[in-house]
Amino acid sequence: MKMKDEQKHIQLNEEKWDKWAKTLDGQGWRYEFLRRAQQGVVSLLDLRGGIKILDIGCGTGWALKLAADLINNNGSFYGVDLSLKMIEKAEENFKGNGNFHFISANAESIPLEDNFFDIIICTNSFHHYLNPLKAMEEMKRLLRAGGKAYILDPTADSIFIKAIDKIIKWLEPEHVKMYSTEEFRKMFASAGLKYKRTEIVQPKQKVHIAEK
Ligand SMILES: C[S@@+](CC[C@H](N)C(=O)[O-])C[C@H]1O[C@@H](n2cnc3c(N)ncnc32)[C@H](O)[C@@H]1O
């Protein structure tokens, strides 16, 4: 992929998600669908006081709030998103909460320190990444030894999701690709992460779990 194409891809994504930032916390089936999926991922996490957790493609920070509420805010909660408007909205949502940190960055290059996080989550965002392996390598770099990554994404194991993937690609130029479980497994291995298991959460979405 040429630099010009990469820049175009980023620009298209920023424009799209900046518009979504106004409505992501609102009502409507799309947003409720996303929140149920986030709830599903958070329900799988081994949360305890003092935990350090990062949400990549965090949107307005809803999943982090859910996790924080379960442990009385006792931890460090970080969110990264490509869209500046999403980050501004997240900062507004968590104003005055010193243990929440939001950063506008590409998932493929995150300005945070190595071996820091206990848990990384990524919900309904991974299929937008132009270089998904780079994003997984970032997850590996950022996780401490034994830390876990949870990626929830539409998974192209069925004809239905494969068809949806093709249709969206045709309709939306900024869409990249939905991966099969096998592709996730291989990508985790290439990034140096151990694939642990797949879980299915509401609303019937697959979560791919790997460990450093
Ligand atoms: C469908 S929204 C999901 C937001 C949230 N994770 C959720 O589950 O509701 C996809 C998010 O991924 C973000 N995103 C897309 N490409 C990205 C990239 N390369 N790096 C970081 N975030 C990205 C978008 O800005 C958007 O906030």
The ligand as an SDF file (V2000), in Angstrom:
LIG
                    3D

 27 29  0  0  0  0  0  0  0  0999 V2000
  -17.8280    1.0270   15.1590 C   0  0  0  0  0  0  0  0  0  0  0  0
  -16.8180    2.1040   16.1090 S   0  0  0  0  0  0  0  0  0  0  0  0
  -16.6810    1.1500   17.6010 C   0  0  0  0  0  0  0  0  0  0  0  0
  -16.4060    2.0170   18.8080 C   0  0  0  0  0  0  0  0  0  0  0  0
  -16.3720    1.2310   20.1240 C   0  0  0  0  0  0  0  0  0  0  0  0
  -15.2160    0.3620   20.2070 N   0  0  0  0  0  0  0  0  0  0  0  0
  -17.6380    0.4180   20.2770 C   0  0  0  0  0  0  0  0  0  0  0  0
  -17.5370   -0.8190   20.3890 O   0  0  0  0  0  0  0  0  0  0  0  0
  -18.7220    1.0420   20.3050 O   0  0  0  0  0  0  0  0  0  0  0  0
  -15.1750    1.9070   15.4110 C   0  0  0  0  0  0  0  0  0  0  0  0
  -14.1330    2.7850   16.0900 C   0  0  0  0  0  0  0  0  0  0  0  0
  -12.8290    2.4280   15.6080 O   0  0  0  0  0  0  0  0  0  0  0  0
  -12.0830    3.6150   15.4290 C   0  0  0  0  0  0  0  0  0  0  0  0
  -10.9980    3.3810   14.4710 N   0  0  0  0  0  0  0  0  0  0  0  0
  -11.0960    3.1050   13.1400 C   0  0  0  0  0  0  0  0  0  0  0  0
   -9.8810    2.9370   12.6070 N   0  0  0  0  0  0  0  0  0  0  0  0
   -8.9800    3.1080   13.6110 C   0  0  0  0  0  0  0  0  0  0  0  0
   -7.5580    3.0430   13.7020 C   0  0  0  0  0  0  0  0  0  0  0  0
   -6.8180    2.7720   12.6380 N   0  0  0  0  0  0  0  0  0  0  0  0
   -6.9900    3.2630   14.8930 N   0  0  0  0  0  0  0  0  0  0  0  0
   -7.7260    3.5320   15.9980 C   0  0  0  0  0  0  0  0  0  0  0  0
   -9.0770    3.6090   15.9810 N   0  0  0  0  0  0  0  0  0  0  0  0
   -9.7000    3.3860   14.8070 C   0  0  0  0  0  0  0  0  0  0  0  0
  -13.1200    4.6150   14.9220 C   0  0  0  0  0  0  0  0  0  0  0  0
  -12.6980    5.9470   15.0520 O   0  0  0  0  0  0  0  0  0  0  0  0
  -14.3300    4.2630   15.7900 C   0  0  0  0  0  0  0  0  0  0  0  0
  -14.3720    4.9920   16.9830 O   0  0  0  0  0  0  0  0  0  0  0  0
  1  2  1  0
  2  3  1  0
  2 10  1  0
  3  4  1  0
  4  5  1  0
  5  6  1  0
  5  7  1  0
  7  8  2  0
  7  9  1  0
 10 11  1  0
 11 12  1  0
 11 26  1  0
 12 13  1  0
 13 14  1  0
 13 24  1  0
 14 15  1  0
 14 23  1  0
 15 16  2  0
 16 17  1  0
 17 18  1  0
 17 23  2  0
 18 19  1  0
 18 20  2  0
 20 21  1  0
 21 22  2  0
 22 23  1  0
 24 25  1  0
 24 26  1  0
 26 27  1  0
M  CHG  2   2   1   9  -1
M  END
$$$$
